[in-house]
């Protein structure tokens, strides 16, 4: 499905009963909404699952400039508005998880619960991100592929891992760099003490992008948040550790007594 929202055309997928509780799934940088395929299939009997392609990614519009977390959060809220959804559960992975945190801060009244995967309050360092932004704007995402894949997955030879590599290579350099600016500029100070929604943090034991100290800090910043570490898992877990991720998400919703 496609919809015009402000300055962009948004591609999104909706699955599940229209009367079910809404669940918004937000993907990682350099990928698309399809990284949630397994979870959407499992959860669509229980929720109305909404999966947008982020600004500059997938089949959504590629807009120029430096994106911000607030802008990306407002994009997600605008989609919910267009679909007539007042409140939703929100799950996000990597940058999607940081966008979810921003939504919880910007519009707490819209948030039913949070499920944060492989993410953090901030992603140091700004200098590192600026180097990535400069390289991608000059050469495209191909400049990242060899270094990024071992950070994203444990086994780079799996079909799902090779598919992730193709997603990265197909991501427009303007969209990737724009989103990387949001990661560069995000700070923990924007979030600390401001999230009150019921939350589960799901992390990979071997995730170099959101390591144990970062996810522990995230859990500590959200009152009552649960932390689950997936043994042996890397950064983009929704494919490589799909069953474990889905099970932990189901447990999160079970704790909230959602039928």
C-alpha positions as CSV (number, residue, x, y, z in Angstrom):
1,X,0.0,0.0,0.0
2,X,1.0,3.6,-0.6
3,X,-0.1,6.9,0.9
4,X,1.0,10.5,0.6
5,X,2.0,12.1,3.9
6,X,3.3,15.7,3.9
7,X,6.5,15.7,1.8
8,X,6.7,12.0,1.1
9,X,5.1,8.9,-0.4
10,X,5.0,6.1,2.2
11,X,5.0,2.4,1.4
12,X,3.5,0.3,4.1
13,X,2.0,-3.1,4.7
14,X,-1.0,-3.8,7.0
15,X,-2.0,-7.3,8.2
16,X,-4.4,-8.7,10.7
17,X,-8.0,-7.8,11.8
18,X,-9.0,-4.2,11.6
19,X,-10.5,-4.5,15.0
20,X,-7.4,-5.9,16.7
21,X,-5.0,-3.8,18.7
22,X,-2.6,-1.9,16.4
23,X,1.1,-2.9,16.4
24,X,3.5,-0.6,14.6
25,X,6.8,-2.3,13.5
26,X,9.8,-0.1,12.7
27,X,12.8,-1.5,10.8
28,X,16.6,-0.8,10.9
29,X,18.7,1.5,8.8
30,X,19.6,0.1,5.4
31,X,16.8,-2.4,5.4
32,X,13.0,-2.4,4.7
33,X,9.8,-3.4,6.5
34,X,10.3,-7.0,5.3
35,X,12.8,-7.7,8.0
36,X,9.7,-8.2,10.2
37,X,8.1,-10.9,7.9
38,X,8.3,-13.7,10.5
39,X,7.0,-11.6,13.4
40,X,4.2,-10.1,11.3
41,X,3.0,-13.5,10.2
42,X,3.0,-14.8,13.8
43,X,1.4,-11.7,15.3
44,X,-1.2,-10.8,12.7
45,X,-3.8,-13.1,14.3
46,X,-3.5,-11.1,17.5
47,X,-2.8,-7.6,16.2
48,X,-3.4,-5.2,13.3
49,X,0.3,-5.2,12.2
50,X,1.5,-2.0,10.4
51,X,4.9,-2.0,8.7
52,X,6.1,1.1,7.0
53,X,9.3,1.6,5.0
54,X,11.2,4.4,6.7
55,X,11.8,7.7,4.9
56,X,14.5,7.2,2.3
57,X,14.2,3.4,2.4
58,X,12.4,0.6,0.6
59,X,9.7,2.0,-1.6
60,X,9.0,5.1,0.4
61,X,10.2,8.5,-0.9
62,X,13.8,9.5,-0.8
63,X,14.0,13.0,0.6
64,X,17.3,15.0,0.7
65,X,19.0,16.4,3.8
66,X,19.8,15.3,7.3
67,X,16.9,13.4,9.0
68,X,16.3,13.6,12.7
69,X,14.8,11.2,15.2
70,X,11.9,13.7,15.8
71,X,11.2,13.8,12.0
72,X,11.2,10.0,11.7
73,X,9.0,9.7,14.8
74,X,6.6,12.3,13.3
75,X,6.5,10.2,10.1
76,X,5.3,7.2,12.0
77,X,2.7,9.2,13.9
78,X,1.5,10.7,10.6
79,X,0.9,7.2,9.2
80,X,-1.0,6.2,12.3
81,X,-3.1,9.4,12.0
82,X,-3.8,8.6,8.3
83,X,-5.0,5.1,9.3
84,X,-7.2,6.5,12.0
85,X,-5.2,4.9,14.8
86,X,-5.1,6.8,18.1
87,X,-2.9,4.5,20.2
88,X,-0.6,1.6,19.2
89,X,1.9,-0.9,20.5
90,X,5.3,0.0,18.9
91,X,8.2,-2.3,18.3
92,X,11.4,-1.2,16.6
93,X,14.8,-2.6,15.9
94,X,18.1,-0.6,15.8
95,X,17.2,2.9,14.5
96,X,13.6,1.7,14.6
97,X,13.9,1.1,18.3
98,X,15.3,4.6,18.8
99,X,12.5,6.0,16.7
100,X,10.1,4.1,19.0
101,X,11.7,5.7,22.0
102,X,11.2,9.1,20.4
103,X,7.5,8.5,19.8
104,X,7.2,7.5,23.4
105,X,8.7,10.9,24.4
106,X,7.0,13.0,21.7
107,X,3.5,11.5,22.1
108,X,3.2,9.3,25.2
109,X,-0.5,9.4,24.9
110,X,-0.2,7.4,21.7
111,X,1.8,4.6,23.2
112,X,0.3,1.4,24.5
113,X,3.6,-0.4,25.0
114,X,7.2,-0.6,23.7
115,X,9.2,-3.5,22.5
116,X,12.8,-2.4,21.8
117,X,15.1,-4.7,19.9
118,X,18.9,-4.3,19.5
119,X,18.8,-0.6,20.2
120,X,20.1,2.0,22.6
121,X,19.6,5.5,23.9
122,X,22.4,6.8,21.7
123,X,24.8,5.3,19.2
124,X,28.3,6.7,19.6
125,X,30.2,8.4,18.3
126,X,29.1,11.4,16.2
127,X,32.5,11.4,14.5
128,X,32.2,7.8,13.5
129,X,28.7,8.4,12.0
130,X,29.9,11.5,10.2
131,X,32.6,9.4,8.5
132,X,29.9,6.9,7.5
133,X,27.7,9.6,6.2
134,X,30.5,11.2,4.1
135,X,31.5,7.8,2.6
136,X,27.9,6.9,1.7
137,X,27.1,10.2,0.2
138,X,30.2,9.9,-1.9
139,X,30.2,6.2,-2.9
140,X,26.8,4.7,-1.9
141,X,26.0,1.9,0.5
142,X,28.3,-0.5,-1.3
143,X,31.2,1.1,0.7
144,X,29.7,-0.3,3.9
145,X,28.6,-3.8,2.9
146,X,31.8,-5.8,3.8
147,X,32.2,-4.1,7.2
148,X,28.5,-4.0,8.1
149,X,27.4,-7.5,7.5
150,X,29.5,-9.1,10.3
151,X,28.1,-6.5,12.6
152,X,24.5,-7.2,11.6
153,X,24.5,-11.0,11.7
154,X,26.4,-13.9,13.2
155,X,26.4,-16.1,10.1
156,X,26.8,-14.1,6.9
157,X,26.3,-17.2,4.7
158,X,22.6,-17.7,5.5
159,X,20.1,-16.9,2.8
160,X,18.5,-14.3,5.2
161,X,21.9,-12.7,5.7
162,X,22.6,-12.5,2.0
163,X,19.1,-11.0,1.6
164,X,20.0,-8.3,4.2
165,X,23.1,-7.5,2.2
166,X,21.0,-7.0,-0.9
167,X,18.7,-4.7,1.0
168,X,21.6,-2.6,2.1
169,X,23.0,-2.4,-1.4
170,X,19.6,-1.4,-2.7
171,X,19.2,1.4,-0.2
172,X,19.6,4.8,-1.8
173,X,22.6,6.6,-0.5
174,X,20.6,9.8,0.2
175,X,18.1,7.9,2.3
176,X,20.8,5.9,4.2
177,X,22.9,9.0,4.9
178,X,19.8,11.0,6.0
179,X,18.9,8.3,8.5
180,X,22.5,8.0,9.7
181,X,22.4,11.7,10.5
182,X,19.5,10.9,12.9
183,X,21.7,8.3,14.6
184,X,24.6,10.7,14.7
185,X,22.6,13.4,16.5
186,X,20.5,11.2,18.9
187,X,21.5,11.6,22.5
188,X,20.5,9.9,25.7
189,X,19.6,13.3,27.2
190,X,16.7,13.5,24.8
191,X,15.1,10.4,26.3
192,X,16.3,10.0,29.9
193,X,13.5,10.0,32.5
194,X,10.8,10.6,29.9
195,X,9.5,7.2,28.9
196,X,6.8,5.6,31.0
197,X,5.2,3.0,28.7
198,X,5.4,-0.7,29.5
199,X,8.5,-1.9,27.8
200,X,10.6,-5.0,27.0
201,X,14.1,-4.6,25.7
202,X,15.4,-7.5,23.6
203,X,19.1,-7.7,22.8
204,X,21.6,-9.9,21.1
205,X,24.4,-11.3,23.3
206,X,26.9,-10.8,20.5
207,X,25.5,-7.4,19.1
208,X,28.4,-5.0,18.6
209,X,26.0,-2.1,17.6
210,X,23.9,-2.3,20.8
211,X,26.2,-4.0,23.3
212,X,25.3,-5.2,26.8
213,X,26.3,-1.9,28.5
214,X,24.1,0.1,26.1
215,X,21.0,-2.1,26.5
216,X,21.4,-2.3,30.2
217,X,21.4,1.5,30.3
218,X,18.3,1.6,28.1
219,X,16.5,-0.8,30.5
220,X,17.5,1.3,33.5
221,X,16.2,4.5,31.8
222,X,12.6,3.0,31.5
223,X,10.8,2.3,34.8
224,X,9.8,-1.4,35.0
225,X,11.4,-2.4,31.7
226,X,12.2,-6.0,31.2
227,X,15.5,-7.0,29.6
228,X,15.9,-10.2,27.6
229,X,19.3,-11.3,26.1
230,X,19.2,-13.7,23.2
231,X,22.2,-16.1,23.5
232,X,24.5,-16.0,20.6
233,X,22.5,-13.4,18.7
234,X,23.8,-10.4,16.8
235,X,22.3,-7.1,15.7
236,X,19.5,-7.8,13.2
237,X,17.8,-10.6,15.0
238,X,14.4,-10.6,13.4
239,X,15.6,-12.9,10.6
240,X,18.6,-14.9,12.0
241,X,16.9,-15.5,15.4
242,X,13.3,-15.1,14.2
243,X,11.7,-17.7,16.5
244,X,13.4,-16.4,19.6
245,X,12.4,-12.8,18.8
246,X,8.8,-13.7,18.1
247,X,8.6,-15.8,21.3
248,X,9.9,-12.9,23.4
249,X,7.5,-10.4,21.7
250,X,4.6,-12.8,22.5
251,X,5.8,-13.0,26.1
252,X,5.8,-9.2,26.2
253,X,2.2,-9.0,25.1
254,X,1.2,-11.9,27.4
255,X,2.5,-9.8,30.3
256,X,0.1,-7.1,29.3
257,X,-2.8,-9.6,29.2
258,X,-3.5,-8.9,25.5
259,X,-5.6,-11.7,24.0
